[in-house]
Structures are given as structure tokens and as C-alpha cells.
């Protein structure tokens, strides 16, 4: 192609771009500004809620016990962990109110792990919807995180019954569970947004996540007491801080503090509410921005 021909083609391209801009045409699927994206996401709040509810209803629709599995899954996990850690490893002898301690940890951990697991597949598992319709893609991981929050609401009913059976009675401290679960919900949604973007580009991440989540669970004090281990000074100081300020452990222990009288404030790390709030804001704001930056790439390729 000659230089004059290239120049003419470039000029024609510039003319078409100026013509499109003059008449208000924009690039198809272009990423909107962050504030506009947040506004569009808020305008889809009814879709997000309806999508979460529909997914929750359909989750166990093929099972004979139906929605009872929302309660039975964490209860069965708690029973297995009680047998392994409480009976075989005798962890219960070192933890007061071990059954309430364990069951609370399992239910609250399941909330985080399930939110991240389903969020990882938010884009890749709904690729047909992503390619067929135009909407803020963040709606999917956020709605799936909301689905897990709805499921937690059912599970809390079973948790309260178990606490009653083991002598735990309601008090004013139970109200503290609400802000703790709110902060945990923000954290879960933020991490889900991060994982949704990563897995949309690299689907193999979804295969690795069960191993990552299982490892995270074991270091989050779900079945054992972090403060008891740290009291013996058997771990380096840096490792101890990492265990104490592990976000999953913070949210689990805050709910334990709210529900279980024997789990007193001295078992919590200093500035626990500030740390829990910091993790929630960092995860949600950072995750939202990180996901938004790749908005125009989802569903392509």
C-alpha cells in the first residue's frame, strides 16, 4: 500500500470517528466511568435480588429433602469436625463450650467459603447470560454473594437452636452479630468480585479454589482456638499476628463473641472491630474497582 493510500485511509478513519462522536455514538461494550458503573449496578438491584433468590430456590430443587440441605450441609460438616477434632484429637478438652464454639465457626466459615466458591464461577458459569444481555457484570458475583447471605439466614435458625440445646441463652451481645455479619458480607462480596475476574480470564482457577479454601479454613480457627495456641508462644510473632488478623478468623470470632458467653473479649485481638472493618472496606472497594477495570472483556474471546 502506498503512503498516499495509507494517509487517505487514516484520514477516512479519523473522519468516521469524528462523525460518530458528533452524533453521540460510543464504542459497543465500552467500560463506563466508575461512578456511572456504580449507579447502573444500583439500578439493577431488583434483578440482583431476584437472581439470588431464584438461584437459592433452584439449588436443591432436584433433591428429595429440598431446602433442608441448606441446614444439613453445615450441620454434617460440624458433626464430622466434632468427631475428628473433638473426639479423636480431643480438642474439646481445651475449649469451653466446644460444640457451640465449633458449630458457630463452621456456619460462619461456610458463609465465606461458599461465597468465594460460587463467585469464582460467576462469569464463566453464566457466560450465555453475559454474552446475550447488556448489564453491569458485577451484578453476577454480587447476587451470588447475596444468595449465600440468604442461605446463612436459614442456617442461623439452626445455629440458635443448637446454642439453646447446649445451654447458651440470648443476651444483648447477640446484637453484635449483625454488624459482624454485615462486615463479613462486604468482605465476601469483594473477594468474590476479585475471583470472578481472575477465573473469567483463567478458568483453571476454579479447580484450585477448593484446595485454597480448605487450607484457609484450617488456619482460621474453625475447629481450634487461636488464642489458646498463641498463649503458649509456640509460633513466631509474625505468624501469630497473621493468624489473629486473618479476616476469616476475625469474623468467626466476632460472631462467637456475640453468641457465646464463655468466649470473652480477652480472646479477641486488639482493635478487632477496626481490623474487621478495614478488611471489609479494602476487599469490597478494591474488589469492585478491580472487577470494573475489566468490564469490557467479560464474555469475549
N, C-alpha and C positions, 0 to 999 in steps of 0.2 A: 504494500500500500504506500503511495507517495505521501510526501509531507503535506502537500496541499489537501489531499483527500482526508488525512487524519485530522487536520486543522478544521476542515468543514464538519466532520463527524463530531468533533469535540464541541464546536460551536452550536451544532444542532442539539446535542445533548444538553448544553447549558440553556438553550432556548426552551427546551421541553421542561427542564427543571424549574425555570423561572415562570413558565406558563402554569405549571402545576401549583407552585406556591402562590401565584397571583389569584388563583381560583380556590384556594383553601384545601387542595389535595395534600395528603400526607402519605408516608410510607406505610404499606399494609403491615400490621402487626408490630409497629414501632413501639418501643417502650415509652410510656408516658412519664412525666415528672413524678417524683416520689410522692409529693402531696396529692397530686391528682390520682395517682395509683391507690393511695390510701382511701381517698374519697370514693373511688369506684368500688373498692373492696367493701367499704361500709355500706354502699348502696345495694350490695349483693348479700347482705346479712340474712335476709329471709331464705335465700337459696342455700346459704351455708348451713343454717339451722335445719332446713328440710332435708338436705342431703345427709347430714349427720344422723338425723332421726331415722331416715329410710335405711341407711347402712346398718344402724343398730338393730332395727327390726328384722332385717333380712339376714343378719349374721348367723343366727341359729335356726332359721326357718325350716331347714331340712332335718333338724334333729328332733327326735321324739319328745325330749324334755324341753325343747324350745329355749325360751329366755332364762330358764333355770340355770343354764350353763354359765350365764353371766356371774352367778354366785358360786357355782360349783367349781369352776376353774381355779380361782384363788384359794378356795377352801381346800381343794385337793392338794394344791401346791403346799399350803400351810401344813397339812397333815403329813406329807412326805418329809418336809423340812423338820417337823417336830420329831418324827421317828429317827431321822438321820442325826440331826444336831442335838435335839433334846434328850433322846433316849440313848442312842449308840455313843454319841460323843459327850453326853452328859453336860451340855452347855447350860441346861436349865438350872443346874445347881449354883451357877454363878450369876444368874439374872433373876431378880424378884419379879413376880407376876409374868413368868416366862411365856405363857400362852397368849395373853393379851399383847405382850411385847412382840412376839413372833407374828401373830396374825395381823396386827397393825402394820408391821414392817412389810409383810407380803402384799397386803392390799395396796398400800401407798406405792411400793416399788412397782407393782403391776401397772399402776396408772402411768408411771413414767415410761416403763419399758414398752408397753403396748402402744402408747402414743408415738414413740420414736419408730417402732417397728412398722406401723401402718403408714406413718408419714414418709418413711423411706420409699414406699411404693406409691406415693400419692400421684405422681405424674406418670410413671411407667405403667402403673396398674390401671390408669384411666386415660390411656393415650387416645382412644377413639373419641372420647368426650373432648379432650384437649384440641384435637385436630378438627372436630366438627363445629365447635361453637366458640365464639369470642367472649371471653370473660377474664377477669383477673385470675391468673393461675394460682395465686396464693390462696384462693378460695378452697382448693382441694386439701392441702395439708392442714389448714386451719379448721376446716369442717371435720376432718378425721380426728384431730386433737379434741374437738368438741364432742365427737362421738365417744371418745374414751372418758371424757368428763361425765357424760350422761351415764355411761356404764358404771363409773365409780359411784354415782349417786345410788344406784341399785345395791352395789356392794357394801356401801356404808351401813345400809339397813342390817345386813347380815353381821357386819362387824360389831355394831352396837348390841345385837342380841348376844354375841359371843362374850363381849365385855360384861354384860349383865350376868351371864352364866358363871363367870369367874370372879364375881364379887365387885366389879368396878361399877360405881354409881355416878350419874351425871352431876356436873357441877358447873360453876361459872367458867372454869377454864376450858370447857368444851367449845365455847365460842371462839377460842383462839384457833380452832381447826379451820374456820372459814378463811381468814387471811392467809394461813399457811397453804391451803389448797389453791387459793387464788394465785399466789406467787408460783406455786408448782405448775399450775395450768399455763401461765405465761412462759415459764421455762420450757415446758414440754412443747408448746406451740413453736417457740423459737428454734429449738433443736430440730423439730420436725421439718421446718422450712429449710434449714441448712441441709438436712439429709435428703429432702426431696430434690433439691437442686443437684446435689452430688450424684444421686442414684439416677437422675434423669440423663446425665451425661455418661455415667459408668454403672450400668445395671448390675454388674457383679457385686457391687457394694451390698446389695440386699442379701446376698448369700453369706456375707461375712458378719452382718449385724448380729445374728443370734449369738455368735461367739463373743463379740464385743459386749453385748448386753449381759451375758451370763457372767463374764469377768467383772463387769461393773457392779453387778448385784453382790458378788462375793466380797467386794471391798467396801460396800455401803452399809454394813452393819445390819442387814436384814435379819439374820439368824444369830448374830452375836453382838455383844455390847462393845462399841468402840471405846467408850470411856474406861471400861474395865481393862482393856488391853493397854491403853495408853498410861494407865495408872501404874503399871509395872515397869515403865521406862524401858521396855524391851525393843522398841523401834526407834530409829533416828528421829530427831526433832522435825526435820523436813517431811519425813513420811507421816509422822503424826499429824502435822498441820494439813497435809493433803487428805488424810482420812477424815479429819474433823470437818474440813470445809469442802469436802466432796458435796456437790449440790444435792444429789440424791439422798445422801445421809442427812443433810440439813433438813430437808422437807419431811423425811421419815421421823426424825427425832422431834421436830416441832409438833407433829400430829400426836406422837407418843406423849409428849409433854402435856398436850391439851387433854388427852383422853385418860391417861393412866396416872393415878395419884403418886404411885411409888417412883415414877420417872420424874424426878425433881429437877429444878433449874440448874443445880450444880453439875448435872450430867450433860449440859449443853455447852458448846464452845462460847467464848466471849463474843459479844456483838452478833449473836446468831441471827437476829431479825435483819440487821443491816446486811449481813452476808447473804441471807436468803433473798432479800430484795435486790441486791446487786447482781446476783446470778440471774434472777428473773428478767431484770431490765436489760442486762447485757445480752442474754440469749434471745429475747424477743425482738429488741430493736436491731441488734446485729444480724439476727437471722432473717428478719423482714427485709432489711436493706440488701443483704447478700442474695436472697431469692429474687428480689426485684431487679437486680442488675442483669439477670439472665432471662428476663421475662420474654423477650422476643425469640429466644432459642427453643423454648419448650414445644415439643411436638414436631420439630423439624428434623430432617435427616433420617 
